[in-house]
């Protein structure tokens, strides 16, 4: 059964730099050998995440790239897709956009902001995933 995992930001290091949590999630997926797609909110966020994946941990190497930038994107374990990129879903999808992910995947990972005022849309998304029959889980980070 597909699952939706909501990661609630609470630790100071993730509050200061929420994309750091995305890097940690991408690393965990990479370590399991599971191809991952990150749905970036916009092109600027895609580039910011691309840079951070190189630098967030000096001991970590996560093969990644932004869709449409390089020709060999099938080989990258982690693909970062700006909104205008048309790319098939992968087994793990890290969703940074405003809408629920629809389609076929094993897991969708949602990063929930620390700001209580920004959590409303994610509560709706939780209900959407439940309605689609996904196994929904919450993790405090």
C-alpha positions as CSV (number, residue, x, y, z in Angstrom):
1,X,0.0,0.0,0.0
2,X,1.4,3.4,-0.9
3,X,2.2,5.7,2.0
4,X,2.3,9.4,2.8
5,X,4.8,10.6,5.4
6,X,4.5,14.0,6.9
7,X,7.7,15.4,8.5
8,X,6.9,18.2,10.9
9,X,9.8,20.6,11.3
10,X,10.6,21.3,15.0
11,X,14.4,21.0,15.5
12,X,16.3,24.4,15.3
13,X,18.6,23.2,12.4
14,X,15.6,22.4,10.3
15,X,13.7,25.6,11.3
16,X,16.6,27.7,10.1
17,X,17.1,25.8,6.9
18,X,14.0,23.6,6.0
19,X,15.7,22.3,2.8
20,X,18.3,20.6,5.1
21,X,15.5,18.2,6.1
22,X,14.9,17.6,2.4
23,X,18.5,16.7,2.0
24,X,18.3,14.3,4.9
25,X,15.3,12.6,3.4
26,X,17.0,12.4,0.0
27,X,20.0,10.8,1.6
28,X,17.9,8.2,3.4
29,X,16.2,7.3,0.1
30,X,19.5,7.1,-1.7
31,X,21.0,4.8,1.0
32,X,18.1,2.4,0.4
33,X,18.8,2.5,-3.4
34,X,15.3,3.9,-4.1
35,X,15.0,6.4,-7.0
36,X,13.6,9.7,-5.7
37,X,11.9,12.7,-7.3
38,X,11.8,16.0,-5.5
39,X,9.0,18.3,-6.7
40,X,10.4,21.8,-6.1
41,X,8.1,24.7,-5.6
42,X,9.9,26.8,-8.2
43,X,13.2,27.0,-10.2
44,X,15.0,29.0,-7.5
45,X,14.2,26.4,-4.9
46,X,15.4,23.6,-7.3
47,X,18.7,25.4,-7.6
48,X,19.0,26.1,-3.9
49,X,18.3,22.4,-3.2
50,X,20.8,21.3,-5.9
51,X,23.5,23.4,-4.2
52,X,22.6,22.3,-0.7
53,X,22.8,18.6,-1.7
54,X,26.5,19.1,-2.5
55,X,27.3,20.9,0.7
56,X,25.0,19.9,3.6
57,X,27.2,17.0,4.7
58,X,30.9,16.8,3.6
59,X,30.8,12.9,3.9
60,X,27.6,12.4,1.9
61,X,27.5,12.1,-1.9
62,X,24.0,11.9,-3.3
63,X,23.9,11.7,-7.1
64,X,21.3,14.3,-8.1
65,X,20.4,16.8,-10.7
66,X,17.7,19.2,-11.9
67,X,15.5,17.9,-14.6
68,X,16.3,19.3,-18.0
69,X,19.8,20.6,-17.0
70,X,21.8,17.4,-18.0
71,X,21.1,14.8,-20.6
72,X,21.7,11.7,-18.3
73,X,19.0,12.3,-15.8
74,X,17.9,8.7,-15.8
75,X,21.2,7.9,-14.0
76,X,20.7,10.4,-11.1
77,X,19.3,8.7,-8.0
78,X,17.6,12.0,-7.0
79,X,15.9,14.1,-9.6
80,X,14.8,17.7,-8.7
81,X,11.9,18.8,-10.8
82,X,10.9,22.5,-11.1
83,X,7.1,23.0,-11.9
84,X,7.6,23.3,-15.6
85,X,9.4,19.9,-15.9
86,X,7.4,17.0,-17.2
87,X,8.9,14.0,-15.6
88,X,7.4,10.6,-14.5
89,X,7.0,10.0,-10.8
90,X,9.5,7.8,-9.0
91,X,9.0,5.3,-6.1
92,X,9.7,8.1,-3.6
93,X,8.4,11.6,-4.2
94,X,9.4,14.5,-1.9
95,X,6.7,17.1,-2.4
96,X,7.5,20.7,-1.8
97,X,4.6,22.1,-3.8
98,X,1.1,23.2,-2.7
99,X,-0.9,20.3,-4.2
100,X,-1.1,16.7,-3.3
101,X,0.8,14.3,-5.5
102,X,-1.4,12.2,-7.8
103,X,-0.2,9.1,-9.7
104,X,1.7,6.0,-8.9
105,X,4.4,5.9,-6.2
106,X,5.4,3.9,-3.2
107,X,5.8,6.8,-0.8
108,X,5.3,10.6,-0.8
109,X,7.2,12.7,1.7
110,X,5.7,16.0,2.8
111,X,7.7,18.6,4.7
112,X,5.5,20.5,7.1
113,X,6.8,24.0,8.0
114,X,7.4,24.9,11.6
115,X,5.1,27.9,11.3
116,X,1.7,26.9,12.5
117,X,0.0,29.4,10.1
118,X,1.5,27.6,7.1
119,X,0.2,24.2,8.1
120,X,-3.4,24.5,7.0
121,X,-2.9,23.3,3.4
122,X,-1.0,20.3,4.7
123,X,-3.9,19.3,7.0
124,X,-6.0,19.3,3.8
125,X,-3.4,17.3,2.0
126,X,-3.4,14.7,4.8
127,X,-7.2,14.3,4.3
128,X,-6.7,14.0,0.5
129,X,-4.1,11.2,0.9
130,X,-6.3,9.4,3.4
131,X,-9.2,9.6,0.9
132,X,-7.0,8.1,-1.7
133,X,-6.4,5.1,0.5
134,X,-2.8,5.9,1.4
135,X,-1.3,4.8,4.8
136,X,-0.6,8.3,6.4
137,X,2.1,8.8,9.1
138,X,3.5,11.8,11.0
139,X,7.1,12.2,12.1
140,X,8.4,15.1,14.3
141,X,11.8,16.3,13.0
